[in-house]
Amino acid sequence: MGSIYKQRQREIDSFERYSFRDKQQFVFERLKSIISYAYSHIHFYREYYTERGFNPNMLKNFEDIPLVPIVNKSILREYDIDQRSRSTPGRYIVNTGGSSGEPFSLYVEPSSMGHEWAHIHQIWSKLEYCPSDFKLVFAGRSNIKDLVEYDVVRNHFMVDIYTDFRDVANKLKPILGKYNIKYLHGYPSSIYDFALYCANEDGELQSRLSKSLKGAFLGSEFPHPHYREVIEEVFDIPTISWYGHTERCVLAYEKTEKFKYEPFGTYGFAEVAESQNTGNHHLIATSYYNRASPLIRYNTEDIISDIELENNLLKSFKISEGREGEYILDKAKKKINLTGLIFGRHHKLFNYAKFIQVKQPSLGKIEIHFVADRVDQSRARDLFDSTNLNLHIEFIKRSEPVRTLSGKINLLIKDA
C-alpha cells in the first residue's frame, strides 16, 4: 500500500503542472489500458462491446473516448457479479446503493486503499491535515466498542452515532485529556447533531474541542448549508467537502470554493453526458485501476450543473441532484427538489427543530417529520413556510431522525 500511496502522491503533484495535452494523454493511456483489459478478460464487456460494434482497437487518441459505450447500474445488474468481474488476489466485495433501493455489488482490489488515501489526504491537507493528526469520526458503524473506539490503522476515534451523546461525552472527555483531537470527520448530519448537543447541553465539551480543532471533513452526504453553518459556528472551524462513491470511479473536492467540486484526473476519469430524454447532465466516470470489477464510462446517475470544461476535460461541477432522488411531486406532478424545499425557504421551525425530513406517501401529499423538544404538530405547521406549495402537508413529531441502514440522515424518507 505504501508504494502505491507514494506513487499517487507524485502523480497528483505532477498532473497539476501538466499541459492540457499531457493531461489528455495521461487519461487516454489509463483508459485504453483498462478498456483493453476488460474486453480481453471479462465476459460482460466483451459481449456488451461486441453487440454495440465497439472494439478497443478503435481507440487511437483522447478524442476517440466517446466511442466507448456507456454503462449504468441497471445494465450491469443484468449480469451476475462474476460475469462482470475477474478473480484477482485479495479482492473483496463492496455494496452500494442500498439506501436508494437499488443495491449493487462489485469487487475491489486491496491496492485501492493506497490509491484512495493519497487523494483523500491531498484534500484534507487544505485544512493543514497530516496523517499523524487525531480525528473524531462520526460515521455509520454499529459495532463500536464502548461508544468511542480507537482505530490504530486510520489513527482516529470512532463515535457511536446511534447512542445518546451524553453517554458519548462521558467517554470522550477523558480521551480529550490524553489526545489532541484536531479534526472532525464523517456524515455532515451526524457532526451537525453532535455540534447542537455541545452548543445546547455541554458547553465544557464545546469549549475543549474548540481549542484543539482545526477543521471538519464532511463526507458521504451532501453538506447542506444549514448543517455546515452550525458546525462551523459552534466549533469556530473551517470545513471541506468532497464528492466520491463506493464504486471508486471519481473523486472531486472543493479545491477553490464551497460546493464547487473539482475532480482528480489522477483518481479516475470524470466526464459529462447529456440525457437525450431529459436534457439533464449526468456525471460519467471510469476507474483506472480496479481490475477486479472494472467500471468503464459508468453513469453515476448523479445530475450535475454549473459545468466547467477546460480543453475537453471536466474542470468543475456542482451537484444538482443525486442518485438518492431527493425530490417529491406535487398535485400537478411537478418535481420539487427537497434541498430547495427544506433549506431554500426560511422555515422558523428550524429555530426549534434539530432535523426536518420529508416522506411522500402518495402523489401531492407529504409528511414533514421533525425532531424538536418544545414544538407539537400544530405549532410546527405554523412555523413551516408552505407558501405557494401545491401539496397536502401533514406534520409528524419524532424523538429521533430516520436513519438509513448505514446511519445517514437523508432529507427524503423512503421507509419509516
C-alpha positions as CSV (number, residue, x, y, z in Angstrom):
1,M,0.0,0.0,0.0
2,G,2.8,2.4,0.9
3,S,4.4,2.3,-2.6
4,I,1.1,2.9,-4.3
5,Y,0.3,5.8,-1.9
6,K,3.6,7.5,-2.7
7,Q,3.3,6.9,-6.4
8,R,-0.2,8.5,-6.4
9,Q,1.1,11.5,-4.4
10,R,3.8,12.0,-7.1
11,E,1.2,11.7,-9.9
12,I,-1.1,14.3,-8.2
13,D,1.7,16.7,-7.9
14,S,2.9,16.2,-11.5
15,F,-0.6,16.3,-13.0
16,E,-1.2,19.8,-11.6
17,R,1.8,21.0,-13.7
18,Y,1.0,19.1,-16.9
19,S,-0.1,20.9,-20.1
20,F,-3.6,20.1,-21.3
21,R,-2.2,17.8,-23.9
22,D,-0.2,15.9,-21.3
23,K,-3.3,15.6,-19.1
24,Q,-5.3,14.2,-22.0
25,Q,-2.5,11.7,-22.8
26,F,-2.4,10.6,-19.1
27,V,-6.1,10.0,-19.1
28,F,-6.1,8.2,-22.5
29,E,-3.3,5.8,-21.6
30,R,-5.1,4.7,-18.5
31,L,-8.5,4.3,-20.2
32,K,-7.1,2.4,-23.1
33,S,-5.3,0.0,-20.7
34,I,-8.4,-0.7,-18.5
35,I,-10.7,-1.0,-21.6
36,S,-8.4,-3.4,-23.3
37,Y,-8.1,-5.5,-20.2
38,A,-11.8,-5.6,-19.6
39,Y,-12.5,-6.6,-23.2
40,S,-9.9,-9.4,-23.1
41,H,-10.8,-10.8,-19.7
42,I,-14.3,-10.0,-18.6
43,H,-17.4,-11.6,-20.2
44,F,-19.7,-8.7,-19.7
45,Y,-17.5,-6.2,-21.5
46,R,-16.6,-8.4,-24.4
47,E,-20.3,-9.2,-25.0
48,Y,-21.6,-5.7,-24.4
49,Y,-18.9,-4.0,-26.6
50,T,-19.3,-6.6,-29.4
51,E,-23.1,-6.1,-29.5
52,R,-22.6,-2.4,-30.0
53,G,-19.9,-2.7,-32.6
54,F,-17.0,-1.4,-30.4
55,N,-13.5,-2.8,-30.2
56,P,-10.6,-1.3,-28.1
57,N,-8.5,-1.2,-31.3
58,M,-10.8,1.7,-32.4
59,L,-9.2,3.9,-29.7
60,K,-6.3,5.9,-31.2
61,N,-6.3,9.1,-29.1
62,F,-8.2,11.1,-26.4
63,E,-10.8,12.3,-28.9
64,D,-11.9,8.7,-29.5
65,I,-13.1,8.1,-25.9
66,P,-16.8,8.9,-26.8
67,L,-16.8,5.8,-29.0
68,V,-16.8,3.7,-25.8
69,P,-20.3,2.6,-24.9
70,I,-21.6,4.0,-21.6
71,V,-22.9,1.6,-18.9
72,N,-25.1,2.1,-15.9
73,K,-26.1,0.2,-12.8
74,S,-29.2,-1.3,-14.5
75,I,-27.2,-2.7,-17.4
76,L,-24.6,-4.2,-15.1
77,R,-27.1,-5.8,-12.7
78,E,-28.4,-7.9,-15.6
79,Y,-25.2,-9.9,-15.3
80,D,-24.0,-11.9,-12.4
81,I,-21.2,-10.3,-10.5
82,D,-18.7,-13.0,-11.7
83,Q,-19.7,-12.3,-15.3
84,R,-18.6,-8.6,-14.9
85,S,-15.6,-9.3,-12.7
86,R,-12.3,-11.2,-12.7
87,S,-10.6,-13.1,-9.9
88,T,-7.7,-11.1,-8.6
89,P,-5.6,-11.6,-5.4
90,G,-7.2,-10.4,-2.2
91,R,-10.3,-8.9,-3.9
92,Y,-13.2,-8.2,-1.6
93,I,-16.8,-7.4,-2.2
94,V,-18.5,-4.0,-1.5
95,N,-22.1,-2.9,-1.8
96,T,-23.6,0.4,-2.8
97,G,-26.9,2.0,-3.5
98,G,-28.8,0.2,-0.7
99,S,-30.3,3.4,0.7
100,S,-31.7,4.3,-2.8
101,G,-33.4,0.9,-3.1
102,E,-31.1,-0.2,-5.9
103,P,-28.3,-2.3,-4.3
104,F,-25.3,-3.0,-6.5
105,S,-22.3,-5.2,-5.6
106,L,-18.7,-5.2,-7.0
107,Y,-15.3,-6.4,-6.1
108,V,-12.4,-4.1,-5.1
109,E,-8.7,-4.8,-5.0
110,P,-6.7,-4.2,-1.8
111,S,-4.5,-1.7,-3.6
112,S,-7.4,0.7,-3.7
113,M,-6.7,1.8,-0.2
114,G,-3.3,3.4,-1.0
115,H,-4.9,5.0,-4.1
116,E,-7.8,6.3,-2.1
117,W,-5.7,7.6,0.8
118,A,-3.3,9.5,-1.3
119,H,-6.1,11.6,-2.8
120,I,-8.1,12.0,0.4
121,H,-5.1,13.2,2.3
122,Q,-4.5,15.7,-0.5
123,I,-8.0,17.0,0.1
124,W,-7.6,17.2,3.8
125,S,-4.2,18.9,3.5
126,K,-6.1,22.1,2.5
127,L,-7.0,22.3,6.2
128,E,-3.4,21.5,7.2
129,Y,-4.0,17.9,8.0
130,C,-1.2,15.4,8.3
131,P,-1.6,11.6,8.9
132,S,-0.3,11.8,12.5
133,D,-3.2,14.1,13.5
134,F,-6.1,12.6,15.5
135,K,-9.6,12.8,14.2
136,L,-13.0,12.2,15.8
137,V,-15.2,10.2,13.2
138,F,-19.0,10.2,13.0
139,A,-20.0,7.5,10.5
140,G,-22.3,4.6,10.3
141,R,-20.5,1.7,12.0
142,S,-22.8,-0.1,14.5
143,N,-20.2,-2.3,16.2
144,I,-18.2,0.3,18.0
145,K,-16.9,-0.9,21.3
146,D,-17.6,1.2,24.4
147,L,-19.1,4.2,22.5
148,V,-15.8,5.7,21.4
149,E,-13.2,3.3,19.8
150,Y,-9.7,4.0,18.6
151,D,-8.8,2.7,15.1
152,V,-5.0,2.2,15.0
153,V,-4.8,1.8,11.2
154,R,-6.5,5.1,10.5
155,N,-5.4,6.9,13.6
156,H,-8.9,8.1,14.6
157,F,-11.5,7.7,17.2
158,M,-14.9,6.3,16.0
159,V,-18.0,7.7,17.7
160,D,-21.2,5.6,18.1
161,I,-23.7,7.9,16.4
162,Y,-26.6,5.7,17.4
163,T,-26.3,6.3,21.1
164,D,-27.1,9.3,23.4
165,F,-24.4,12.0,23.1
166,R,-24.5,12.4,26.8
167,D,-23.1,8.9,27.2
168,V,-20.6,9.6,24.4
169,A,-19.4,12.7,26.1
170,N,-18.6,10.8,29.3
171,K,-16.3,8.5,27.4
172,L,-14.9,11.3,25.2
173,K,-13.8,13.8,27.9
174,P,-11.0,11.5,29.4
175,I,-9.8,10.9,25.8
176,L,-9.5,14.6,25.2
177,G,-7.3,14.8,28.3
178,K,-4.8,12.4,26.6
179,Y,-5.1,13.2,22.9
180,N,-5.2,16.4,20.9
181,I,-8.2,15.9,18.6
182,K,-7.6,18.2,15.6
183,Y,-10.4,17.3,13.2
184,L,-14.0,16.1,13.0
185,H,-14.8,13.7,10.1
186,G,-17.9,12.0,8.9
187,Y,-21.5,12.5,7.9
188,P,-22.4,16.2,8.0
189,S,-25.8,15.4,9.5
190,S,-24.2,13.5,12.4
191,I,-21.5,16.1,13.1
192,Y,-24.3,18.7,13.0
193,D,-26.2,16.7,15.6
194,F,-23.1,16.5,17.8
195,A,-22.5,20.2,17.4
196,L,-26.0,21.0,18.5
197,Y,-25.6,18.8,21.6
198,C,-22.3,20.6,22.5
199,A,-23.8,24.0,22.0
200,N,-27.1,23.4,23.9
201,E,-26.1,20.8,26.5
202,D,-22.4,20.6,27.1
203,G,-20.5,23.9,27.0
204,E,-17.5,22.2,28.5
205,L,-17.1,19.8,25.7
206,Q,-17.7,22.5,23.1
207,S,-15.0,24.7,24.7
208,R,-12.4,21.9,24.9
209,L,-12.9,20.8,21.3
210,S,-13.0,24.4,20.0
211,K,-9.5,24.9,21.5
212,S,-8.0,22.0,19.6
213,L,-10.0,21.6,16.4
214,K,-8.6,22.9,13.1
215,G,-11.4,21.8,10.8
216,A,-14.1,19.3,9.8
217,F,-14.1,16.9,6.9
218,L,-17.6,16.4,5.5
219,G,-18.0,13.2,3.5
220,S,-20.6,10.6,2.3
221,E,-23.5,13.1,2.4
222,F,-24.2,16.4,0.6
223,P,-23.2,19.1,3.2
224,H,-26.4,21.0,3.3
225,P,-25.6,24.7,4.1
226,H,-27.7,24.7,7.3
227,Y,-25.8,21.8,8.8
228,R,-22.5,23.2,7.6
229,E,-23.0,26.7,9.1
230,V,-23.9,25.2,12.5
231,I,-20.8,23.1,12.6
232,E,-18.5,26.0,11.6
233,E,-20.1,28.4,14.1
234,V,-20.3,26.0,17.1
235,F,-16.6,25.0,16.9
236,D,-15.3,28.1,15.1
237,I,-13.6,26.0,12.3
238,P,-13.5,25.7,8.5
239,T,-15.0,22.7,6.7
240,I,-14.2,21.0,3.5
241,S,-16.4,18.6,1.5
242,W,-15.7,16.2,-1.4
243,Y,-17.7,14.0,-3.8
244,G,-17.0,10.3,-4.1
245,H,-18.8,7.0,-4.0
246,T,-18.3,3.3,-3.2
247,E,-17.7,2.5,-6.9
248,R,-14.4,4.4,-6.6
249,C,-14.6,5.9,-10.1
250,V,-14.4,9.6,-9.4
251,L,-13.2,11.8,-6.5
252,A,-13.8,15.6,-6.6
253,Y,-13.4,18.2,-3.9
254,E,-13.8,21.8,-3.0
255,K,-10.5,23.0,-4.3
256,T,-11.3,26.7,-4.7
257,E,-14.8,27.3,-3.3
258,K,-17.6,25.6,-1.4
259,F,-20.0,23.4,-3.3
260,K,-17.8,23.6,-6.4
261,Y,-16.3,20.2,-6.9
262,E,-13.1,19.7,-9.0
263,P,-12.2,16.1,-9.9
264,F,-8.8,14.5,-9.6
265,G,-7.6,13.5,-13.1
266,T,-5.2,11.0,-11.3
267,Y,-8.0,9.2,-9.5
268,G,-10.3,8.3,-12.4
269,F,-11.8,9.9,-15.5
270,A,-14.8,12.1,-15.0
271,E,-17.0,13.2,-17.9
272,V,-20.4,14.7,-18.6
273,A,-23.1,13.2,-20.8
274,E,-26.4,14.8,-21.6
275,S,-29.5,12.7,-21.3
276,Q,-31.5,12.6,-24.6
277,N,-34.7,12.2,-22.7
278,T,-34.5,14.9,-20.0
279,G,-31.6,17.2,-21.1
280,N,-30.0,16.7,-17.7
281,H,-26.3,16.4,-17.5
282,H,-25.1,13.1,-15.9
283,L,-21.7,12.5,-14.3
284,I,-19.9,9.7,-16.1
285,A,-16.8,8.1,-14.5
286,T,-14.1,5.5,-15.1
287,S,-12.0,3.7,-12.6
288,Y,-8.4,3.4,-13.8
289,Y,-7.1,0.6,-11.6
290,N,-9.8,-1.7,-10.3
291,R,-9.3,-4.8,-12.4
292,A,-11.5,-7.0,-10.1
293,S,-14.8,-5.3,-11.3
294,P,-13.9,-2.6,-13.8
295,L,-16.4,0.3,-14.2
296,I,-15.8,2.0,-17.5
297,R,-17.7,5.1,-18.7
298,Y,-20.1,4.3,-15.8
299,N,-23.1,6.6,-15.5
300,T,-23.2,7.5,-11.8
301,E,-26.8,8.7,-12.3
302,D,-25.9,11.9,-10.5
303,I,-27.2,15.0,-12.2
304,I,-24.6,17.9,-12.2
305,S,-24.8,21.6,-13.1
306,D,-22.6,24.6,-13.4
307,I,-20.3,22.5,-15.5
308,E,-16.9,24.0,-16.4
309,L,-14.7,22.3,-19.1
310,E,-11.1,23.0,-19.9
311,N,-9.8,21.6,-23.1
312,N,-12.4,18.9,-23.1
313,L,-11.6,17.9,-19.6
314,L,-14.1,18.3,-16.8
315,K,-12.7,21.0,-14.5
316,S,-15.5,21.5,-12.0
317,F,-19.2,20.9,-11.4
318,K,-21.9,21.3,-8.8
319,I,-24.3,18.6,-7.5
320,S,-27.7,19.3,-8.9
321,E,-29.4,16.1,-7.9
322,G,-28.1,12.9,-6.6
323,R,-28.8,9.2,-7.1
324,E,-30.9,9.4,-3.9
325,G,-33.6,11.1,-5.9
326,E,-34.3,13.6,-3.1
327,Y,-37.4,15.3,-4.6
328,I,-41.2,15.0,-4.3
329,L,-44.1,15.5,-6.7
330,D,-46.9,18.0,-6.0
331,K,-50.5,17.5,-7.0
332,A,-49.7,18.6,-10.6
333,K,-46.8,16.1,-10.7
334,K,-44.3,18.9,-10.6
335,K,-40.9,17.9,-9.2
336,I,-39.9,19.8,-6.1
337,N,-36.2,19.4,-5.0
338,L,-36.0,18.8,-1.3
339,T,-32.9,20.8,-0.7
340,G,-34.8,23.9,-2.0
341,L,-37.9,23.0,-0.1
342,I,-36.2,22.5,3.2
343,F,-33.2,24.7,3.1
344,G,-34.1,27.2,0.4
345,R,-37.0,28.7,2.4
346,H,-37.0,30.5,5.7
347,H,-38.7,27.9,8.0
348,K,-39.0,29.3,11.5
349,L,-39.3,25.6,12.5
350,F,-35.5,25.4,12.3
351,N,-35.4,27.7,15.4
352,Y,-36.8,24.7,17.3
353,A,-36.2,21.6,15.3
354,K,-32.9,19.7,15.0
355,F,-33.9,17.8,11.9
356,I,-36.6,18.1,9.3
357,Q,-37.2,15.2,6.9
358,V,-39.9,14.5,4.3
359,K,-41.8,11.4,3.3
360,Q,-44.2,11.2,0.3
361,P,-46.9,8.5,1.0
362,S,-48.8,9.5,-2.2
363,L,-48.9,11.9,-5.1
364,G,-49.4,15.5,-3.9
365,K,-49.1,14.6,-0.2
366,I,-46.1,14.8,2.0
367,E,-45.3,14.3,5.7
368,I,-42.9,16.6,7.5
369,H,-41.1,14.6,10.1
370,F,-39.3,16.8,12.6
371,V,-37.3,16.3,15.8
372,A,-38.0,19.1,18.4
373,D,-38.5,19.3,22.1
374,R,-40.8,22.2,22.5
375,V,-43.0,22.1,19.4
376,D,-46.0,19.9,18.7
377,Q,-47.5,19.1,15.3
378,S,-49.9,22.1,15.3
379,R,-47.2,24.6,16.2
380,A,-44.8,23.0,13.6
381,R,-47.4,23.7,10.9
382,D,-47.4,27.4,11.8
383,L,-43.6,27.5,11.7
384,F,-43.2,25.9,8.3
385,D,-43.3,28.0,5.2
386,S,-45.8,26.3,2.8
387,T,-46.3,29.4,0.7
388,N,-47.3,28.6,-3.0
389,L,-46.9,24.8,-2.5
390,N,-49.5,22.7,-4.3
391,L,-49.3,20.0,-1.6
392,H,-51.2,18.5,1.3
393,I,-48.9,18.5,4.2
394,E,-49.0,16.6,7.5
395,F,-46.6,17.0,10.4
396,I,-45.2,14.2,12.4
397,K,-43.1,14.7,15.5
398,R,-40.3,12.2,16.2
399,S,-37.8,11.7,19.1
400,E,-35.0,10.8,16.6
401,P,-34.5,11.3,12.9
402,V,-34.9,8.4,10.5
403,R,-31.6,6.9,9.5
404,T,-30.6,4.6,6.7
405,L,-29.1,1.3,7.4
406,S,-25.6,2.9,7.2
407,G,-26.6,5.6,9.7
408,K,-27.1,8.5,7.2
409,I,-29.9,11.0,7.6
410,N,-31.4,11.8,4.2
411,L,-33.9,14.5,3.6
412,L,-36.2,12.0,1.9
413,I,-37.6,9.2,4.0
414,K,-38.2,6.2,1.8
415,D,-39.2,3.8,4.5
416,A,-40.4,4.6,8.0
